[in-house]
Amino acid sequence: MSLPYVGEYREGEAVARVIAEIRRVATRPWTIMEVCGGQTHALVRFGIEELLPDNVRLLHGPGCPVCVTPAEMIENGLQIAARPEVIFCTFGDMLRVPAVTGDLQTVKARGGDVRIVYSPMDALDLAKRHPDREVVFFAVGFETTAPANAMAVAQARAQKITNFSLLVSQVLIPPAMVEILKSPECRVDGFLGAGHVCTVSGFAGYHELARRFRVPIVVTGFEPLDLAQGILMCVRQLEAGRNEVENQYSRSVRPDGNPHALELIHTVFEIVDRPWRGLGVIPGSGLVLREEYREYDAELRFSPDYVAATDSELCQSGLVLQGRLDPRDCPEFGQRCTPEHPLGATMVSSEGGCAAYYRYGRHARTSGTGKNVRP
Amino acid sequence: MKNPRTELPPAVQCPLPWRHSHIVMAHGGGGRMMHDLIEGVFSPLSTGNGARHDGTIVGCGTERIAYTTDTFVVSPLFFPGGDIGRLAVFGTVNDLAMCGARPEALSAGFILEDGFDLELLQRIVASMSAAAAEVGVRIVTGDTKVVERGKGDGLYINTSGIGRVRAGVEIGPARVRKGDAIILSGDLGRHGIALMAVREGLQFETKIQSDCANLWPAVDELLQNPVDVHCLRDLTRGGLASALVEIAEASDSHLTIREGTIPVSDAVLGACEILGLDPLHVANEGRFCVFVPADQAEATVKALRSHEVCSGACIVGEVGADLSGVVSLRTVLGTDRLIDMPSGEQLPRIC
């Protein structure tokens, strides 16, 4: 398999050379957290942890938007999706995430018009084609999805489409990094920054974070060579006692990000405190529609009843999302919790840490060595 | 021999507790949830031989007859590289071929929706007829039902088929042996991506055609060669991953494949990157995998490549002995990971 501009970042020998350099450079034990769930999946899919020396450990961060969407918000989605006039549009990952009373897949099976779309613009198209229906898009995501969601709302206004609204559950990454670093139990020595988030937001804001908490942050891409290089850059900084922001993913990320996208986000959304599933309320970590765009807010339009949610007592996804529990050490992993019957969102989402280990490496611990082994 | 699944405590071993109160779309996805539905709900119906194969072989006097059935709900009815009629003939023919059976006769059942365009129906029937002629199989019996408008999406087709299995031909997961080579008949993912592109209105630079094809001539060639075919499986919903996991579980063996050897066209790979899909999970309609003794692998590849639909045939892995009932993949980085069936629905109504 080779694909231009992807193939070269999956080239085994190039990755092996970087890994050899990590082995040479790392003299002390270091713990590095990759923030983004896409990176977690690539690391597990390609078995990169298995190649690293024992003294370089990876922790998986909270960067799975589906996983951190509060169950209460999904409950709002279930109620709205069940309304006969509504076409409820969502990314596929959200269908099977358990809330309190069920999941979207079950609402769909009971007659709710739930559709999987790839973009909020597809949902806007549906609204145009079905003027007699109410089209609601479940706007879940980090900085990466916010521009397109903002664009959809701006377009709805420009085109005078009134039967369209967003159920907004947008969150921001840097406040979550602060939350993790502030925790007395924080074990993170350095971060791999989420490349695609920084493509939108840039990394100017990270300098203060690196200085304040004395952690190196390396903005990193998603292919095996990107990840290996990001880890190497981070280890080099740690060994030299540096706490700087570096950009491994320079083919995509500019220091000031994408100014047009940022402008669009801030035109349509404003920053608020937000609860994260498994992490609690994080100050300044969420986006809501600004006053002048509130008419497109599905929560206001449909006023769903509040359903208090407590996560399954068995589910420890909060600890997983904070990098405090290896999914494979959870007693329910692969037992009562599987992708078909998940206890928590981290087992469902294509960016969830538990799903990554289950899909690619759940045999790892059956050897009893605790290391990802070759069967 | 270790099997991570059977090492789980008894409470979570198959059959899994049946936790759904309703059927959901994911139960039709060809992945783990469909597998659980079949094991958990439909198993009382089956008095077959339990061989977990694409069809079953029934004795009929001195003859051995393969029998299989398949239902087609694909949407849209016409797609790049095929249509529901062609799919309905080839799908059942291919299931017979995977039993090592020469397709002899098919039945065709139609569920039509009130208001369905007659001209479309005629085009589909013509396509079925052409496909059957291409295979050399007769459509000998059929049935028609019409349902109210809104109760069926235009047209559904069921086909079933019988085929003759020559003496001495024994094909199935039970014959998979340690050391067997795993051969793939061509590149992956064309059908699924072609359907997805049409359905989602995705525009790619290259138009991706479904691989929908008749596989019997290539299988016939192998059976006429001095190749000892141990197992055959066509790759449909759930892709190569589901096919291999089913065989690994049914044969209690450890299958290993090498990522760098698995052919995927740049167009499909690019689409998978954009859509976040794994080519190993994407549906095919004209690809199959073959298990043969390692020393016959090259001859098998050569024989397959003489057929246009198998021109991309290659060796992608082998049957190992370290674990049982699992499939693992050696990545391009030299690490290993487990391959599992996709959980549920990747794309509904793909065949």
Chai-1 contact restraints between the chains, C-beta under 6 A:
chainA,res_idxA,chainB,res_idxB,connection_type,confidence,min_distance_angstrom,max_distance_angstrom,comment,restraint_id
A,M1,B,V264,contact,1.0,0.0,6.0,A-B,restraint_1
A,M1,B,L269,contact,1.0,0.0,6.0,A-B,restraint_2
A,L3,B,D266,contact,1.0,0.0,6.0,A-B,restraint_3
A,L3,B,L269,contact,1.0,0.0,6.0,A-B,restraint_4
A,L3,B,G270,contact,1.0,0.0,6.0,A-B,restraint_5
A,R10,B,V332,contact,1.0,0.0,6.0,A-B,restraint_6
A,G12,B,V332,contact,1.0,0.0,6.0,A-B,restraint_7
A,G12,B,L333,contact,1.0,0.0,6.0,A-B,restraint_8
A,V15,B,L333,contact,1.0,0.0,6.0,A-B,restraint_9
A,F46,B,T331,contact,1.0,0.0,6.0,A-B,restraint_10
A,F46,B,L333,contact,1.0,0.0,6.0,A-B,restraint_11
A,G47,B,T331,contact,1.0,0.0,6.0,A-B,restraint_12
A,G47,B,T335,contact,1.0,0.0,6.0,A-B,restraint_13
A,G47,B,R337,contact,1.0,0.0,6.0,A-B,restraint_14
A,E50,B,T335,contact,1.0,0.0,6.0,A-B,restraint_15
A,Q105,B,V24,contact,1.0,0.0,6.0,A-B,restraint_16
A,A109,B,H22,contact,1.0,0.0,6.0,A-B,restraint_17
A,A109,B,V24,contact,1.0,0.0,6.0,A-B,restraint_18
A,P224,B,L333,contact,1.0,0.0,6.0,A-B,restraint_19
A,Q335,B,V12,contact,1.0,0.0,6.0,A-B,restraint_20
A,P339,B,S343,contact,1.0,0.0,6.0,A-B,restraint_21
A,E340,B,R32,contact,1.0,0.0,6.0,A-B,restraint_22
A,E340,B,M33,contact,1.0,0.0,6.0,A-B,restraint_23
A,E340,B,S343,contact,1.0,0.0,6.0,A-B,restraint_24
A,H341,B,R19,contact,1.0,0.0,6.0,A-B,restraint_25
A,R359,B,D340,contact,1.0,0.0,6.0,A-B,restraint_26
A,Y360,B,R337,contact,1.0,0.0,6.0,A-B,restraint_27
A,G361,B,R337,contact,1.0,0.0,6.0,A-B,restraint_28
A,H363,B,P4,contact,1.0,0.0,6.0,A-B,restraint_29
A,H363,B,L338,contact,1.0,0.0,6.0,A-B,restraint_30
A,T366,B,K2,contact,1.0,0.0,6.0,A-B,restraint_31
A,T366,B,P4,contact,1.0,0.0,6.0,A-B,restraint_32
A,T366,B,E7,contact,1.0,0.0,6.0,A-B,restraint_33
A,R374,B,D336,contact,1.0,0.0,6.0,A-B,restraint_34
A,P375,B,D322,contact,1.0,0.0,6.0,A-B,restraint_35
A,P375,B,L323,contact,1.0,0.0,6.0,A-B,restraint_36
A,P375,B,S328,contact,1.0,0.0,6.0,A-B,restraint_37
